[in-house]
Amino acid sequence: MNNLILSLIRYFLFFISFVITTCTSSHSTKTFQNESDYRTLATSKFQGQFDVLFNSDSTYVLCSHSSKPTALNPKKSVSFFIYSLSEKKIVYEESIADGSVRWTSHNEVEILSKTGHMTSENESGVHLFIFNVSHHTKKQIDQNSRDQ
């Protein structure tokens, strides 16, 4: 009788460990697949090195690539896209001249672009935009009101 109970306990423990192992490995595969998706896109779009920045709650990823200035094009350009890990798609993509991109909050990306020429005395040639990943909206920020 004791051997029967020990055998049942062993089978039960084996079954529980099998279930836990299966659930854990399935979760790891899904995480790897999400990582693979945006990395594959970035590799094909940028054909080289790129930077990866997650927002604070890791629901979106900002992938960017800066080109080096050349004699023909003395300004660097920045190409980037924002990828939704939950939707598994690019929600925004752009290339900007001589600028930068960065997360400013968990759902906003700052896009700074320098045109290199001023259209008026009051214009600095710098354009600042905020892209909201939650609403998929981009708005321009007035540099004069921001600096004050």
N, C-alpha and C positions, 0 to 999 in steps of 0.2 A: 504494500500500500504506500509506504514511504517513497519507494522508487517511482511509483506512478505520479505522486505529487511533485517530486523533484523533476521528473521529465516534463510535466505540464508547465512548471515554472520556467524551465529552460526554454521551451517552445514559446511561451508567452514573452519572455525577455528578448528572444531572438526576433520575434515578430515586431515588438515595439522598436527595437533598434533598427530594423529594416525600414519601418515606416518613417522614423525620424531621419534616417540617412537619405531616403528617397525624397522627402520633402525639402531637405536642406540642399541637395544637389540640384533640384529643379529650380529653386530660387537663385542659386549661383549662376546657372545657365542663362536665366532671364536677364540678370544684371549684366553678364558678359555680352549678351546679344544687344542690349541697349547701348553699351559702350561701343560695340563693334559697329553699330549703325552710324553714329555720328562720326566716328573715326574713319570709317570707310568713305563717307561723303567728303570729309575734310581732306583726306589723302587724294581723292580723285579731283577735287576742285583746286587745291592749292599745290599739288604735285611737289611736295617737299615738306619743310618744317612748318609747323603751325602751333599756335598757342591754344590751350583749352582752359576756360574759366567757368566754373559752375556758379549759379546764383546761390544765395545763402541756404535755401532749403533743397538744393540739388534737383529741382524740377526742370530746369532749363540749363543749357550749356552754350557758351559763347565760344565759337571757334574762329580764330583770326590768323591772318598771314600778312606780314609786312614785306613788301618788296624793297630791295636795296636801291638807292639812287644810282643812276648810270649817267654817262655823259649825255646821252640823248634825252633822258628824263631825270633831271636833277632832284626831283622831289620823290619821296617814297610814297607809295600808295598802300592803303590798308584794305584788304578784302576780308569780309567776315560774314558769318551767318549765325543765327540764333536757332537752336534746335530744341524742340519740346520733347522731353523724354517720355512723357505720358502719351502724347499724340503721335510720337515717332515720326515727326516731320519738321522741316524747316519752316519757321514762322516768319522769319525776316532775313533778308540778304541784301548786301550792298557793298560797293567799293567806293572808297573816298580818297581824295588826294591829300597827302601830307597831313594826316590826322591821327586820331586814336579812338579806341572804344574801351569801355569798362562798365562793370556793374556799379550802380550807385545805390541800389536797394535790391530786395529780393525779386522785384518785378520790373525794374527800370534799368535801361542801358543808356549811358551817355555816349553820344556820337559827336566827336569834335573834328571839324574839317577846316583846313586853311586854304583859301582860294589863291592867295598870293598877290591879289590886287584889290585895291579899295575902289569902291564905286562912288564914294563921297567922303568928305572930311570926317564924318562921324562914324564911318564904317571901318572896322579893323581888318577885314578880310577873313575873320574867324567866324565860323558858323557852328552853333551848338544846338543839338537836337536831343530829345529824350524819346526813346522808344519804350512803350509800355507793353510788356509781353502778355499781360492778362487781357488787355483790351485790343491788342494789335494796332495801336495808334502811335503815330510819330508826330511830335510837335516841336516847333522851333522855339528856343529860349532866347530872349533878348539879352545880349551880352551886357548892354548898358545897365539894365535893371539888376542883373545878376551881380555885377561888380560893385554896386553901391551898398 
